[in-house]
């Protein structure tokens, strides 16, 4: 029993956000790498009065950070990017690629799959090359291609069971068949970078698509006689919508619109981060394209399109609560529980429950990050009096 006490920590006095709601003066007991239902006698206690304790953040759309690219970086560089986001509260993340040659993407899948297998990543998200040239955003147009199911299967095979999501313009030839293929393999088919009509989007949802990639961005705007994909994605309860809450990608009124129509259970807050996240302004590459980051906003050097973000999820959380007036419990669902469920890892992460990984974030009363724990180890230990 003494050994267990030495390996146990009680976080006491904070507002703790559980799946059932917020507990004032709550307690979270960590035993080894997991959350425990009870504390052994003699366990270390940390007083977190005046703080919040929330589940570790889960980012299902992230291209890099800390100066490192998940699309082109070495293993060590990818680990640097992962580490940067962990320091901002993201304890679980998917590595997102950008459009490239098929053989290159297959090789990258091999590299990233090893990091999934060793537990550093929760999976791979292929964003491109199966997207619309009309809504390409920061993707190289000459490398785009239709979503032929044979090509989709090639990347699935290269990822060795670690692919979690594909973003597709499902209106393109092969799009619906690719959605069905992904659904059969238990992989998320996400509608994004699309020029689809309302009717085409409904068809893709009926075929098995379940996510909207960064809703509102890289798709036709909502119009009263031509509602396009946005209306279809907002109205269908089978769809979870990604939102980038960085103050650049979405107006606060649009964020509120999405929450109002979808409800907190169908929103996933993401970063869509690129290399500059947690690193700073300067010149970068996003795949083959040159990017200039100025005042924290990433844009293509040629054409000026927004090129991902420099967002970290602690900032997205704080903005959602303090600027957008979204209830803390709803933000926790959007930033932890919902993406964890979509990625198939909610049995381990995404909420503060006994038996799950001890992944958690400590925030002060103004929602600034003060501590991060992953699997029972402090990445940032909160300073207490």
Buried (B, 14 or more C-beta within 10 A) or exposed (E): EEEBBEBBBBBBBBBBBBEEEBBEEBBBBBBBBBBBEEBBEEBEBBBBEEBBBBBBBBBBBBBBBBBBBBBBBEEEBBBBBBBBBBBBBBBBBBBBBBBBEBEBBBEBBEBBBBBBEEEBBBBBBBBBBBBBBBBBBBBBEEBBBBBBBEBBBBBBEBBBBBBBBBBBBBBBEBBBBBBBBBBEEEBBBBBBBBBBBBEBBBBBBEBBBBBBBBBBBBBBEBEEEEBBBBBBBBBBEEBBBBBBBBBBBBEBEBBBBBBEBBEBEBBBBBBBBBBBBBBEBEEBBBBBBEBBBEEBBBBBEEEEBBBBBBBBBBBBBBBBBEEBEBEBBBBBBBBBBBBBBBBBBBEBBBBBBEEBBBBBBBBBEEBEBBBBBBBBEBBBEBEBE
